[in-house]
Amino acid sequence: MTTELLSLAKYLASSRAEFALSEMNQYLSRKYEEKELFEILKPHFYDLDLFCDAGYKCTKLVKRPLPSDENVVRELEALFKNPQLPARVEKLINSYIERSCGKDWHTGERGLLIRENIVKQKEEYWKGTGSSQYPKIRIISYLLYHFPVYFCSFQYMLLELFRGGLLTNKMSILDAGAGPGTITLSTLDFIQELQEIYSWNKIDVKLNIRIDSIERAPENIDCYKELTSLYLSGLTQENTNITINEPVHSSIEAAPALPDVDLMVFSNVLAEMNAPPSHRADVVEMAASGSKNPTMVIIEPADLDNSKALRVTQHALVKKGFAVYSPCSFIWGLECSGENCWSFQELGNIRAPDFMEKIANTGEFYRYINTDMKFSFVISRKDGLVKHKYLAKGKFMRLSNLKKHIEKRVNITVSVMSGNLGDERTFVYKICDGTSSVPCYAVLPAYHISDNNSMLFEAGYGGIVEIYGTLVRENKALSSYNLLVMRNTMVRAAE
Ligand SMILES: C[S@@+](CC[C@H](N)C(=O)[O-])C[C@H]1O[C@@H](n2cnc3c(N)ncnc32)[C@H](O)[C@@H]1O
């Protein structure tokens, strides 16, 4: 019977822009309640290109970028100004911890064990290994320590994708190495917020989202299923159909490529693979092989080793023909080597959720508080799309030529590839134009700040600036170049 219903739904979806599920009864040998039809067809709405609302009215969806009017972007930005776990997510995690470890989880022996595990997990984590004798405690530690910043950071990544028109009204998402569901939950919550903003702004957007995941640890799959289904059950989904498929229990390397994925996220997972960084690109390529033009997001920790490894993976992807959408721009049209590149985004601190404060409530508070949003990422595309199309023309010096111009003033055009690495007296930004693997920094002493050069502060991570009349200095001790920005050095936004 489902086959008959499906072909009828397919027919109606292809012949009308809108129809009511009750209309199906005109063509069927027996009568169905609308609710019954809704439940039978629900798992198929995505493949049928349909959005069906709670009143059982179905609308044909044509895949297009989500409207990103200025107002909407501004309201989303305002929402993330004071980053924190939304109350509903904090409550969800808190009750999961209480269900797993009891109401007094943060005290006595249990609290000690969790604290010990947080410290151990941090050590393993930075080394890129991941095993524990206590898988359940391991998840609890992860939720307490890592989950909140990763959840909030990913919402900024979604904002970046949204601004660039890379999120669509019909979207299939793959959460690879899903863990307890950080990325899935962060996405669900972003969509919920976005729909609320659309609704205040009287913008009617119907969404159909399908989320798949791959995860090798069974206990993480259990946690993922519990958290995502509880989150969904508490959600009002007026204008959104969401399907979360059963997680695929497998390593990403062995899982068959899913067809037609729009957004693939590898968040804090590639570094856990045994494969060397350049070979990790093979895994990403394989995962993307079933999809026409997926947006691939890879996120890794900001520490030196993991961050540098990500750029090597990124370079291997570029060699395979994938484009870097952001944060890097190949300003001179040359691929950089990806070597010796330590660059990460810094977004400030989130408010520590109550559960984090509870576990940190010891003499060594700092060991258990993790609120700093700092991470390395790359967004990549098959179709060559890049965030900044800007290409340098002749009047600028390539950073690879600086050696011949020490103590001279030059004009350069570069991407700003860090936040302020200095302090309030001397501002230091990593800069790159894709031509040199020697680290280069724009250095602006506070007493030289002027209207001519203040654009350096506004460029933002990955933003491109043209810098006129900067003094080249070699830092022999650190094998790097400092480009001194002085009062009369001009810094302009390039576009
Ligand atoms: C650090 S957690 C990241 C979880 C989540 N993506 C996040 O950002 O919070 C890494 C997760 O990837 C899983 N994992 C590691 N290597 C994997 C692989 N080769 N295939 C599938 N899952 C993997 C681990 O079991 C763990 O759940």
The ligand as an SDF file (V2000), in Angstrom:
LIG
                    3D

 27 29  0  0  0  0  0  0  0  0999 V2000
   36.1870   14.5940   19.2080 C   0  0  0  0  0  0  0  0  0  0  0  0
   34.7390   13.7500   18.8310 S   0  0  0  0  0  0  0  0  0  0  0  0
   33.8750   14.9680   17.8610 C   0  0  0  0  0  0  0  0  0  0  0  0
   32.4080   14.8290   17.9750 C   0  0  0  0  0  0  0  0  0  0  0  0
   31.6410   15.9060   17.2630 C   0  0  0  0  0  0  0  0  0  0  0  0
   31.8360   15.8400   15.8310 N   0  0  0  0  0  0  0  0  0  0  0  0
   32.0430   17.2600   17.7900 C   0  0  0  0  0  0  0  0  0  0  0  0
   32.6210   18.0620   17.0440 O   0  0  0  0  0  0  0  0  0  0  0  0
   31.7970   17.5290   18.9540 O   0  0  0  0  0  0  0  0  0  0  0  0
   35.2390   12.6230   17.6010 C   0  0  0  0  0  0  0  0  0  0  0  0
   34.1700   11.5970   17.3030 C   0  0  0  0  0  0  0  0  0  0  0  0
   34.4830   10.9620   16.0860 O   0  0  0  0  0  0  0  0  0  0  0  0
   34.3990    9.5630   16.2630 C   0  0  0  0  0  0  0  0  0  0  0  0
   35.4010    9.0020   15.3330 N   0  0  0  0  0  0  0  0  0  0  0  0
   36.7490    9.1120   15.4150 C   0  0  0  0  0  0  0  0  0  0  0  0
   37.3210    8.5540   14.3400 N   0  0  0  0  0  0  0  0  0  0  0  0
   36.3180    8.0770   13.5750 C   0  0  0  0  0  0  0  0  0  0  0  0
   36.2680    7.4080   12.3370 C   0  0  0  0  0  0  0  0  0  0  0  0
   37.3870    7.0970   11.6970 N   0  0  0  0  0  0  0  0  0  0  0  0
   35.0670    7.0720   11.8400 N   0  0  0  0  0  0  0  0  0  0  0  0
   33.9220    7.3840   12.4930 C   0  0  0  0  0  0  0  0  0  0  0  0
   33.9100    8.0200   13.6700 N   0  0  0  0  0  0  0  0  0  0  0  0
   35.0870    8.3760   14.2050 C   0  0  0  0  0  0  0  0  0  0  0  0
   34.7120    9.3120   17.7160 C   0  0  0  0  0  0  0  0  0  0  0  0
   34.1680    8.0990   18.1460 O   0  0  0  0  0  0  0  0  0  0  0  0
   34.0630   10.5230   18.3560 C   0  0  0  0  0  0  0  0  0  0  0  0
   32.7220   10.2980   18.6300 O   0  0  0  0  0  0  0  0  0  0  0  0
  1  2  1  0
  2  3  1  0
  2 10  1  0
  3  4  1  0
  4  5  1  0
  5  6  1  0
  5  7  1  0
  7  8  2  0
  7  9  1  0
 10 11  1  0
 11 12  1  0
 11 26  1  0
 12 13  1  0
 13 14  1  0
 13 24  1  0
 14 15  1  0
 14 23  1  0
 15 16  2  0
 16 17  1  0
 17 18  1  0
 17 23  2  0
 18 19  1  0
 18 20  2  0
 20 21  1  0
 21 22  2  0
 22 23  1  0
 24 25  1  0
 24 26  1  0
 26 27  1  0
M  CHG  2   2   1   9  -1
M  END
$$$$
